[in-house]
Amino acid sequence: MNPTQRPKVRTGLIGSGIQLSSSPSLHVNEAKALGIDLDYELLDLDYIDGAAAALPQVLTSVQARGFAGVNITFPVKQAVIPLLDDLSREARALNAVNTVVFRNGKRYGYNTDWWGFAESFRRGLPGVEMNRVTLIGAGGAGAAVGFAALELGARQLRIFDANQQRAAALVRRLATLFPDRTIDAEVSVDMALQDTDGVIHATPTGMLKLPGLPVPAAYLHPPIWVADIVYVPLETELLEIARRNGCRILAGNGMAVFQAALAFELFLDLKPDAERMLAGFRSKAASAAA
């Protein structure tokens, strides 16, 4: 079918604190470039009675309203799983969903975060040492980027999360998927950072509504590289200090764009131009910073 003949498509994002999300412009602008009329709605749980507990009702509502699907973000990437009919291999392995597609009356869960991070990493930090990698955060996003780091060749992955049970659970899951790697949960950030080659930060710390530094600044010196999944602001305090100290850094915009590109394809069964989406994101970020 010619894209211009397609009916209006409705999609959206469910999560907390999402008013500054780049997802609407990424999806709407790419759809427009392809001649598709697309609405992308923000369903912010911070403004919905019941907050995260209202997820079942919100999901039922958007499905009934004819949405093609929705993106899922913090804090419900794992809470959404019992509400779905089936999961992709990656979503099942990671126990985290960031994309739900409605098809033939059923709900299918996918994880595009891991691929988005891996693609961004390949482009933004080529050639970095991956023998010992530290992951800060073991939630839904942490599971995705930890999986991606191992897919990218990390030989040893050290995981720290304030919730030690969550970190231990992620270690067990990843160890099953990558039995030839060394994967450990550390009891402190300092232990996780000892002699590390690089740091991947995968918690909300550093977002505009949750400012702060997730690791001690004393560790942010070369040859360590630093990757952050937060992209609002684009340069978090973590990345600012690391860059100033001479570390190679990776911002969260690439992961945001490439995971969105794959989600877009799942929603519409149409491959987007990821390079165009990335260029649009960079242009918008530059305008906002001017």
Secondary structure, DSSP 8 states (H G I E B T S, - for coil): --GGG---EEEEEEESS-TT-SHHHHHHHHHHHTT--EEEEEEEGGGSTTGGGGHHHHHHHHHHTT-SEEEE-TT-TTTTGGG-SEE-HHHHHHT--SEEEEETTEEEEE--HHHHHHHHHHHHSTT---SEEEEE--SHHHHHHHHHHHHTT-SEEEEE-SSHHHHHHHHHHHHHH-TTSEEEE-SSHHHHHTT-SEEEE-SSTTBTTB-S-SS-GGG--TT-EEEE---SSSS-HHHHHHHHTT--EE-THHHHHHHHHHHHHHHHSS---HHHHHHHHHHHHHHHH-
